Amino acid sequence: MTPRQIELVRSSYAQVSILANQPAAIFLDHLFAADPAVRSEFLDSHWLEGERLMRMLSSTVFLLDRPAELQSALELLGARLLDDRTARRRCRAFSAALVQTLEGCLQSSFTPELREAWLALCLFASCCLMRHQAERSLAAA
């Protein structure tokens, strides 16, 4: 990500984070619509899952200027949370739900430039999250 994209993501995240749990609830609604199968993995209340989501997103945004640390953290998360069969679909659903949520929360301030910045973050995160599956596939071959 470029320094400008990092700045855009951080400033827009600051705007969204003050809305408390509203973005998390909206995100979960979008995620469940995009990938209904993921609903069964959310055993706790929406509120608790929303809290976890916001903490994860906050940590990601905080580490944007330390890509090696962010990459390591995301790779560990991917190894723990994703399986080979669903990794790509889950990453696509997560990215789509996040962008829809941000667009809804930020409305007119969600510019094309801001969309591209968040999509760059989603692409980076998806690559890191799925790296474990790629390494496992290579080891099995």
C-alpha positions as CSV (number, residue, x, y, z in Angstrom):
1,M,0.0,0.0,0.0
2,T,1.1,3.5,-0.7
3,P,1.6,6.1,2.1
4,R,-1.5,7.9,0.8
5,Q,-3.6,4.7,0.9
6,I,-2.5,4.1,4.5
7,E,-3.4,7.6,5.4
8,L,-6.8,7.3,3.8
9,V,-7.5,3.9,5.5
10,R,-6.5,5.2,8.9
11,S,-8.5,8.4,8.7
12,S,-11.6,6.7,7.4
13,Y,-11.3,3.9,10.0
14,A,-11.2,6.6,12.7
15,Q,-14.5,8.0,11.4
16,V,-16.1,4.5,11.3
17,S,-14.7,3.4,14.7
18,I,-16.5,6.2,16.6
19,L,-19.8,4.6,15.5
20,A,-19.2,1.9,18.1
21,N,-20.8,-1.5,17.2
22,Q,-23.0,-0.2,14.4
23,P,-20.3,-0.9,11.7
24,A,-19.7,-4.4,13.1
25,A,-23.4,-5.3,13.0
26,I,-23.7,-3.9,9.5
27,F,-20.6,-5.8,8.4
28,L,-21.9,-9.1,9.8
29,D,-25.2,-8.7,8.0
30,H,-23.3,-8.1,4.7
31,L,-21.0,-11.0,5.4
32,F,-23.8,-13.4,6.1
33,A,-25.6,-12.3,3.0
34,A,-22.4,-12.8,0.9
35,D,-21.6,-16.2,2.4
36,P,-24.5,-17.7,4.4
37,A,-22.4,-20.7,5.4
38,V,-20.2,-18.6,7.6
39,R,-23.0,-17.8,9.9
40,S,-22.6,-21.2,11.6
41,E,-19.0,-20.3,12.5
42,F,-20.2,-17.4,14.6
43,L,-21.3,-19.1,17.8
44,D,-21.2,-16.1,20.0
45,S,-23.6,-13.1,20.0
46,H,-23.4,-10.6,17.2
47,W,-22.3,-8.0,19.7
48,L,-19.3,-10.2,20.8
49,E,-18.4,-11.1,17.2
50,G,-18.6,-7.4,16.3
51,E,-16.3,-6.5,19.1
52,R,-13.8,-9.1,17.9
53,L,-14.1,-7.8,14.4
54,M,-13.5,-4.2,15.4
55,R,-10.4,-5.2,17.5
56,M,-9.0,-7.2,14.5
57,L,-9.6,-4.3,12.1
58,S,-8.1,-1.8,14.6
59,S,-5.0,-4.0,14.9
60,T,-4.7,-4.2,11.1
61,V,-5.0,-0.5,10.7
62,F,-2.5,0.1,13.4
63,L,0.1,-2.1,11.7
64,L,-0.3,-0.7,8.2
65,D,3.1,1.0,8.3
66,R,4.7,-2.2,9.5
67,P,3.9,-4.6,6.7
68,A,6.1,-7.4,7.9
69,E,4.4,-7.5,11.3
70,L,1.0,-7.2,9.7
71,Q,1.8,-10.0,7.2
72,S,2.9,-12.3,10.0
73,A,-0.2,-11.6,12.1
74,L,-2.5,-12.2,9.1
75,E,-0.7,-15.4,8.1
76,L,-1.2,-16.8,11.7
77,L,-4.8,-15.8,11.6
78,G,-5.3,-17.4,8.2
79,A,-3.7,-20.7,9.4
80,R,-6.1,-20.7,12.4
81,L,-9.3,-19.6,10.8
82,L,-9.3,-20.7,7.1
83,D,-9.4,-24.1,5.6
84,D,-8.3,-25.0,2.0
85,R,-11.9,-25.4,0.7
86,T,-13.3,-22.1,1.8
87,A,-10.3,-19.7,2.0
88,R,-10.8,-17.8,-1.3
89,R,-14.6,-17.6,-1.0
90,R,-14.3,-16.4,2.6
91,C,-11.7,-13.7,1.7
92,R,-13.9,-12.5,-1.1
93,A,-17.0,-12.4,1.1
94,F,-15.1,-10.6,3.9
95,S,-13.7,-8.0,1.5
96,A,-17.0,-7.3,-0.2
97,A,-18.8,-7.0,3.2
98,L,-16.1,-4.7,4.5
99,V,-16.3,-2.4,1.5
100,Q,-20.1,-2.3,1.6
101,T,-20.0,-1.5,5.3
102,L,-17.6,1.3,4.8
103,E,-19.5,2.7,1.9
104,G,-22.7,2.7,4.0
105,C,-21.1,4.2,7.1
106,L,-19.1,6.9,5.3
107,Q,-21.6,7.6,2.5
108,S,-20.5,10.6,0.4
109,S,-17.0,10.6,1.9
110,F,-16.4,7.1,0.6
111,T,-14.7,8.3,-2.6
112,P,-13.3,6.1,-5.4
113,E,-9.8,6.8,-4.1
114,L,-10.8,5.7,-0.6
115,R,-12.4,2.5,-2.1
116,E,-9.2,1.7,-3.9
117,A,-7.2,2.2,-0.7
118,W,-9.5,-0.3,1.2
119,L,-9.4,-2.7,-1.7
120,A,-5.6,-2.6,-1.6
121,L,-5.7,-3.5,2.1
122,C,-8.2,-6.3,1.4
123,L,-6.0,-7.7,-1.3
124,F,-2.9,-7.6,0.9
125,A,-4.8,-9.2,3.8
126,S,-6.3,-11.9,1.5
127,C,-2.9,-12.8,0.2
128,C,-1.5,-13.1,3.7
129,L,-4.5,-15.0,5.0
130,M,-4.3,-17.6,2.2
131,R,-0.5,-18.0,2.2
132,H,-0.8,-20.8,4.7
133,Q,-3.0,-22.8,2.4
134,A,-0.6,-22.2,-0.5
135,E,2.3,-23.5,1.6
136,R,0.4,-26.5,2.7
137,S,-0.6,-27.4,-0.9
138,L,3.1,-27.1,-1.9
139,A,4.2,-29.3,0.9
140,A,1.6,-31.9,0.1
141,A,2.7,-32.1,-3.6
